[in-house]
Amino acid sequence: MAVCYGAGVDSTAMLVALKQAGLRPDIITFADLSAEKPPTLEHLDRMDRVLAEWSWPAIVRCRKETLPGTGYSNLYGNCIANETLPSLAFGLKSCSIKWKQKPQDHAIKGARSGPNAAPPHPVWTEAQRRGVRIVKLIGYDCGRADLRRSRNLPEADADFDYAYPLQILGWNRTDCVRAITDALGVDMVPIKSACFFCPASKIWELYWLAAHHPDLLERALILERSALTGRHSRFDEVEFGGSWDELVRTADRFPSTSTTVGLGRSFAWNQWARVNGVVDDAFRVKRGADDRAHFRAMANQLRGEDNALDVRSVA
């Protein structure tokens, strides 16, 4: 039994549920994209201490290794080098498959050659010897989005069977927060686990980044500008009546008809940041005490009840 651990609310609740059911996984994998927010990495360390108390295996942190001549070593570098957005901005999942799923598969199955070459994990070797299949446990809950995702996924592939314990239990996000709080304490409810430049981020998360990690938000804005003005850009200065930079600085909405709008998919993060006073004239995130207090207040105001951090102080 292999747990695919995302270090967010759902996957942490899944570990709690397994413990309560007396089911001990053989391996727990986490895909490290070198793009996680600092609190996520801190949560991984805390969970490793919990797992040690349970006498469970430590979390295996998996990373995709690139070829020496590639010029980058992670998804952010990939996007910068190719002047493009993560595939999720286009409604695709290739970044997740390439940088998350495959490294976790390699941690279990091993890899015979290339920069990710490694022997198989003992759980894979033993499963092959016994002629049994490994079940991968995925932390999708009973919310509409996760039910839709799991419904479109196969029950098995050539190597693994798949199961969704939270959906078997009927747990939604609120149930997951409650389970973590009851079992581990309120301080163990993690923030949403995602890249700091994830196109699925909500507006409250952008304000949260501005308040707590302005350097990361600035890096995300640089990535977006690189993609939208780079060699793959479909922006037409004649068509839109001004440069991309001029429109971001002066317009309330980027008048996109044929271009991909940006990291927000339906909006550009740079435009949002400029229009809402999150950045200065040079697109640097404002760091004054009053600014950060405002960003924290906006994050709290916009965050829904089903989001992570809903039971903790976020001052």
KELUM-495727 format. One record per residue (C-alpha): residue number from 1; residue in one letter; chain; x, y, z. Coordinates in steps of 0.1 Angstrom, whole numbers. Each point is the difference from the previous one (the first is absolute). Layout:
% residues N
NODE; resi; resn; chain; X; Y; Z
NODE; NUM; a; A; X; Y; Z .
...
//
This chain:
% residues 315
NODE; resi; resn; chain; X; Y; Z
NODE; 1; m; A; 0; 0; 0 .
NODE; 2; a; A; 15; 33; -11 .
NODE; 3; v; A; -12; 34; 11 .
NODE; 4; c; A; 4; 30; -24 .
NODE; 5; y; A; 4; 28; 25 .
NODE; 6; g; A; -6; 36; -11 .
NODE; 7; a; A; 6; 15; 35 .
NODE; 8; g; A; -33; 18; -2 .
NODE; 9; v; A; -32; -4; 20 .
NODE; 10; d; A; -14; -30; -19 .
NODE; 11; s; A; 31; -21; -1 .
NODE; 12; t; A; 7; 7; 37 .
NODE; 13; a; A; -35; -10; 9 .
NODE; 14; m; A; 5; -31; -21 .
NODE; 15; l; A; 29; -10; 22 .
NODE; 16; v; A; -21; 6; 31 .
NODE; 17; a; A; -28; -22; -14 .
NODE; 18; l; A; 25; -28; -8 .
NODE; 19; k; A; 14; 2; 36 .
NODE; 20; q; A; -35; -2; 14 .
NODE; 21; a; A; -8; -30; -21 .
NODE; 22; g; A; 32; -18; 10 .
NODE; 23; l; A; 14; 1; -36 .
NODE; 24; r; A; 37; 6; -2 .
NODE; 25; p; A; 13; 11; -35 .
NODE; 26; d; A; 32; -16; -14 .
NODE; 27; i; A; 12; 33; -15 .
NODE; 28; i; A; -10; 36; 1 .
NODE; 29; t; A; 12; 22; -29 .
NODE; 30; f; A; 0; 38; -4 .
NODE; 31; a; A; 10; 17; -33 .
NODE; 32; d; A; 23; 29; 8 .
NODE; 33; l; A; -1; 25; -28 .
NODE; 34; s; A; 22; 26; 17 .
NODE; 35; a; A; -30; 23; -3 .
NODE; 36; e; A; -19; -7; 32 .
NODE; 37; k; A; -8; 27; 25 .
NODE; 38; p; A; 22; 0; 31 .
NODE; 39; p; A; -29; -11; 23 .
NODE; 40; t; A; -5; -31; -21 .
NODE; 41; l; A; 36; -10; 5 .
NODE; 42; e; A; -3; 6; 37 .
NODE; 43; h; A; -31; -22; 1 .
NODE; 44; l; A; 19; -28; -17 .
NODE; 45; d; A; 25; 1; 29 .
NODE; 46; r; A; -27; 0; 26 .
NODE; 47; m; A; -18; -29; -17 .
NODE; 48; d; A; 32; -20; -1 .
NODE; 49; r; A; 2; 4; 38 .
NODE; 50; v; A; -36; -12; 3 .
NODE; 51; l; A; 7; -30; -22 .
NODE; 52; a; A; 31; -9; 21 .
NODE; 53; e; A; -23; 0; 31 .
NODE; 54; w; A; -23; -24; -19 .
NODE; 55; s; A; 29; -22; -10 .
NODE; 56; w; A; -9; 7; -37 .
NODE; 57; p; A; 24; 5; -29 .
NODE; 58; a; A; 13; 35; -5 .
NODE; 59; i; A; -11; 21; -29 .
NODE; 60; v; A; 20; -7; -31 .
NODE; 61; r; A; 6; 34; -17 .
NODE; 62; c; A; 2; -6; -38 .
NODE; 63; r; A; 15; 24; -25 .
NODE; 64; k; A; 3; -2; -37 .
NODE; 65; e; A; 36; 2; -10 .
NODE; 66; t; A; 7; 17; -34 .
NODE; 67; l; A; 29; -6; -24 .
NODE; 68; p; A; 31; 20; 7 .
NODE; 69; g; A; -3; 20; -32 .
NODE; 70; t; A; -37; 9; 5 .
NODE; 71; g; A; 7; 34; 15 .
NODE; 72; y; A; -26; -4; 28 .
NODE; 73; s; A; -7; -24; 28 .
NODE; 74; n; A; -37; 7; 9 .
NODE; 75; l; A; -34; 11; -14 .
NODE; 76; y; A; 6; 37; 7 .
NODE; 77; g; A; 33; -1; -19 .
NODE; 78; n; A; -16; -20; -28 .
NODE; 79; c; A; -27; 27; -4 .
NODE; 80; i; A; 26; 28; 1 .
NODE; 81; a; A; 23; -17; -25 .
NODE; 82; n; A; -28; -7; -25 .
NODE; 83; e; A; -18; 33; 7 .
NODE; 84; t; A; -33; -18; 7 .
NODE; 85; l; A; -26; -5; 27 .
NODE; 86; p; A; -5; -32; 19 .
NODE; 87; s; A; -22; -24; -21 .
NODE; 88; l; A; -29; 5; 25 .
NODE; 89; a; A; -4; 35; -13 .
NODE; 90; f; A; -11; -16; -33 .
NODE; 91; g; A; -23; -25; 17 .
NODE; 92; l; A; 25; -28; -3 .
NODE; 93; k; A; 17; -23; 26 .
NODE; 94; s; A; 34; -7; -15 .
NODE; 95; c; A; 19; 19; 27 .
NODE; 96; s; A; -16; -22; 27 .
NODE; 97; i; A; 7; -32; -19 .
NODE; 98; k; A; 36; 10; -8 .
NODE; 99; w; A; 10; 16; 33 .
NODE; 100; k; A; -22; -18; 25 .
NODE; 101; q; A; -13; -34; -12 .
NODE; 102; k; A; 31; -13; -17 .
NODE; 103; p; A; 24; 8; 28 .
NODE; 104; q; A; -23; -18; 25 .
NODE; 105; d; A; -2; -30; -24 .
NODE; 106; h; A; 38; -1; -2 .
NODE; 107; a; A; 2; 0; 38 .
NODE; 108; i; A; -20; -32; 0 .
NODE; 109; k; A; 9; -18; -33 .
NODE; 110; g; A; 35; 14; -3 .
NODE; 111; a; A; 15; 11; -33 .
NODE; 112; r; A; 26; -19; -21 .
NODE; 113; s; A; 18; 29; -16 .
NODE; 114; g; A; 2; 38; -3 .
NODE; 115; p; A; 3; 26; 26 .
NODE; 116; n; A; -27; -16; 21 .
NODE; 117; a; A; 16; -34; 0 .
NODE; 118; a; A; -6; -18; 33 .
NODE; 119; p; A; -8; -35; 13 .
NODE; 120; p; A; -36; -9; 7 .
NODE; 121; h; A; -14; 4; 35 .
NODE; 122; p; A; -3; -33; 19 .
NODE; 123; v; A; -38; 2; -1 .
NODE; 124; w; A; 2; -2; -38 .
NODE; 125; t; A; 24; -29; 1 .
NODE; 126; e; A; -21; -19; 24 .
NODE; 127; a; A; -32; 7; -19 .
NODE; 128; q; A; 17; -13; -32 .
NODE; 129; r; A; 12; -31; 18 .
NODE; 130; r; A; -34; -8; 14 .
NODE; 131; g; A; -19; 9; -32 .
NODE; 132; v; A; -22; 26; 17 .
NODE; 133; r; A; -8; 36; -9 .
NODE; 134; i; A; 7; 31; 20 .
NODE; 135; v; A; -29; 22; 8 .
NODE; 136; k; A; 7; 37; -2 .
NODE; 137; l; A; -21; 21; 24 .
NODE; 138; i; A; -10; 35; -12 .
NODE; 139; g; A; -13; 27; 23 .
NODE; 140; y; A; -30; 11; -19 .
NODE; 141; d; A; -29; 10; 22 .
NODE; 142; c; A; -38; 2; -7 .
NODE; 143; g; A; 0; 35; -12 .
NODE; 144; r; A; -14; 6; -34 .
NODE; 145; a; A; 34; 7; -16 .
NODE; 146; d; A; 16; -31; 14 .
NODE; 147; l; A; -29; -22; -9 .
NODE; 148; r; A; 2; 13; -35 .
NODE; 149; r; A; 37; -7; -2 .
NODE; 150; s; A; -2; -35; 13 .
NODE; 151; r; A; -30; -9; -22 .
NODE; 152; n; A; 22; 7; -31 .
NODE; 153; l; A; 29; -21; 12 .
NODE; 154; p; A; 6; -37; -6 .
NODE; 155; e; A; -4; -25; 28 .
NODE; 156; a; A; 34; -16; -10 .
NODE; 157; d; A; 28; 3; -24 .
NODE; 158; a; A; 28; -24; -10 .
NODE; 159; d; A; 18; 3; 33 .
NODE; 160; f; A; -24; 12; 27 .
NODE; 161; d; A; -36; -2; 13 .
NODE; 162; y; A; -15; 33; 13 .
NODE; 163; a; A; -22; 7; 30 .
NODE; 164; y; A; -14; 31; 16 .
NODE; 165; p; A; -5; -6; 38 .
NODE; 166; l; A; -16; 34; 8 .
NODE; 167; q; A; -27; -7; -26 .
NODE; 168; i; A; -5; -35; 14 .
NODE; 169; l; A; -6; 17; 34 .
NODE; 170; g; A; -21; 28; -15 .
NODE; 171; w; A; 22; 27; 14 .
NODE; 172; n; A; -1; 36; -14 .
NODE; 173; r; A; 25; 27; 8 .
NODE; 174; t; A; -16; 10; 32 .
NODE; 175; d; A; 1; -36; 12 .
NODE; 176; c; A; 37; -2; -9 .
NODE; 177; v; A; 8; 32; 20 .
NODE; 178; r; A; -20; -14; 30 .
NODE; 179; a; A; 18; -34; -2 .
NODE; 180; i; A; 34; 16; 0 .
NODE; 181; t; A; -9; 24; 28 .
NODE; 182; d; A; -14; -28; 22 .
NODE; 183; a; A; 29; -24; -6 .
NODE; 184; l; A; 30; 23; -2 .
NODE; 185; g; A; -10; 34; 12 .
NODE; 186; v; A; -11; 32; -17 .
NODE; 187; d; A; 36; 10; -8 .
NODE; 188; m; A; 3; -30; -22 .
NODE; 189; v; A; -26; 12; -25 .
NODE; 190; p; A; 22; 9; -30 .
NODE; 191; i; A; -4; 27; -26 .
NODE; 192; k; A; -9; -9; -35 .
NODE; 193; s; A; 28; -19; -16 .
NODE; 194; a; A; 9; 15; -35 .
NODE; 195; c; A; 27; 17; -19 .
NODE; 196; f; A; 3; 37; 8 .
NODE; 197; f; A; -8; 7; -37 .
NODE; 198; c; A; -28; -26; -4 .
NODE; 199; p; A; -26; 12; -25 .
NODE; 200; a; A; -27; -15; 22 .
NODE; 201; s; A; 7; 25; 28 .
NODE; 202; k; A; -29; 21; 12 .
NODE; 203; i; A; 1; 37; 6 .
NODE; 204; w; A; 2; -4; 38 .
NODE; 205; e; A; 31; -21; -5 .
NODE; 206; l; A; 17; 28; -21 .
NODE; 207; y; A; -7; 24; 29 .
NODE; 208; w; A; 13; -26; 24 .
NODE; 209; l; A; 32; -3; -20 .
NODE; 210; a; A; 4; 38; -2 .
NODE; 211; a; A; -4; 2; 38 .
NODE; 212; h; A; 22; -29; 10 .
NODE; 213; h; A; 24; -8; -29 .
NODE; 214; p; A; 2; 31; -23 .
NODE; 215; d; A; 32; -14; -15 .
NODE; 216; l; A; -18; -30; -13 .
NODE; 217; l; A; -28; 21; -15 .
NODE; 218; e; A; 26; 21; -17 .
NODE; 219; r; A; 15; -31; -15 .
NODE; 220; a; A; -34; -11; -13 .
NODE; 221; l; A; -6; 34; -16 .
NODE; 222; i; A; 34; -2; -17 .
NODE; 223; l; A; -9; -35; -14 .
NODE; 224; e; A; -33; 13; -13 .
NODE; 225; r; A; 15; 31; -17 .
NODE; 226; s; A; 27; -22; -15 .
NODE; 227; a; A; -27; -23; -15 .
NODE; 228; l; A; -24; 27; -12 .
NODE; 229; t; A; 26; 22; -16 .
NODE; 230; g; A; 25; -27; -11 .
NODE; 231; r; A; 6; -18; -32 .
NODE; 232; h; A; -33; -20; 2 .
NODE; 233; s; A; -21; 31; 7 .
NODE; 234; r; A; -31; 6; -22 .
NODE; 235; f; A; -4; 35; 12 .
NODE; 236; d; A; -4; 25; -29 .
NODE; 237; e; A; 9; 36; 10 .
NODE; 238; v; A; -19; 14; -30 .
NODE; 239; e; A; -31; -20; 8 .
NODE; 240; f; A; -1; 10; 36 .
NODE; 241; g; A; 10; 36; -4 .
NODE; 242; g; A; 31; 0; 23 .
NODE; 243; s; A; 27; -22; 14 .
NODE; 244; w; A; -8; -28; 23 .
NODE; 245; d; A; 17; 19; 28 .
NODE; 246; e; A; -19; 32; -7 .
NODE; 247; l; A; -33; -18; 1 .
NODE; 248; v; A; 8; -18; 33 .
NODE; 249; r; A; 10; 33; 16 .
NODE; 250; t; A; -30; 20; -12 .
NODE; 251; a; A; -30; -22; -8 .
NODE; 252; d; A; -24; -16; 24 .
NODE; 253; r; A; -1; -31; -21 .
NODE; 254; f; A; 24; -14; -25 .
NODE; 255; p; A; -19; 0; -33 .
NODE; 256; s; A; 9; -36; -10 .
NODE; 257; t; A; -19; -15; -29 .
NODE; 258; s; A; 25; -24; -15 .
NODE; 259; t; A; 27; -2; 26 .
NODE; 260; t; A; 3; -22; 31 .
NODE; 261; v; A; -7; 25; 27 .
NODE; 262; g; A; 25; -11; 26 .
NODE; 263; l; A; 6; -20; 31 .
NODE; 264; g; A; -36; 6; 11 .
NODE; 265; r; A; -12; -16; -32 .
NODE; 266; s; A; -28; 25; -2 .
NODE; 267; f; A; 22; 29; 12 .
NODE; 268; a; A; 36; 10; 2 .
NODE; 269; w; A; 16; 1; 35 .
NODE; 270; n; A; 20; 30; -10 .
NODE; 271; q; A; -31; 19; -9 .
NODE; 272; w; A; -18; -10; 32 .
NODE; 273; a; A; 30; 10; 20 .
NODE; 274; r; A; 3; 34; -17 .
NODE; 275; v; A; -37; 9; 1 .
NODE; 276; n; A; -4; -10; 36 .
NODE; 277; g; A; 31; 18; 13 .
NODE; 278; v; A; 19; -31; 9 .
NODE; 279; v; A; 31; 12; -20 .
NODE; 280; d; A; 18; 33; -5 .
NODE; 281; d; A; 8; 16; -34 .
NODE; 282; a; A; 29; -25; -5 .
NODE; 283; f; A; -23; -30; 8 .
NODE; 284; r; A; 17; -6; 33 .
NODE; 285; v; A; -23; -13; 27 .
NODE; 286; k; A; -7; 26; 27 .
NODE; 287; r; A; 16; -9; 33 .
NODE; 288; g; A; -11; 27; 24 .
NODE; 289; a; A; -16; -10; 33 .
NODE; 290; d; A; -33; 16; -10 .
NODE; 291; d; A; 1; -17; -35 .
NODE; 292; r; A; 6; -34; 15 .
NODE; 293; a; A; -27; 5; 26 .
NODE; 294; h; A; -24; 9; -29 .
NODE; 295; f; A; 10; -31; -20 .
NODE; 296; r; A; -5; -22; 30 .
NODE; 297; a; A; -35; 15; 6 .
NODE; 298; m; A; -9; -5; -36 .
NODE; 299; a; A; 11; -36; 0 .
NODE; 300; n; A; -21; -7; 32 .
NODE; 301; q; A; -30; 18; -15 .
NODE; 302; l; A; 1; -19; -33 .
NODE; 303; r; A; 9; -35; 13 .
NODE; 304; g; A; -29; -24; 0 .
NODE; 305; e; A; -10; -22; 29 .
NODE; 306; d; A; 11; -31; -19 .
NODE; 307; n; A; 36; 12; -4 .
NODE; 308; a; A; 30; -10; 21 .
NODE; 309; l; A; 8; 23; 29 .
NODE; 310; d; A; -37; 4; 8 .
NODE; 311; v; A; 4; -11; 36 .
NODE; 312; r; A; 32; 18; 8 .
NODE; 313; s; A; 12; 35; 7 .
NODE; 314; v; A; 15; 15; -31 .
NODE; 315; a; A; 13; 32; 15 .
//
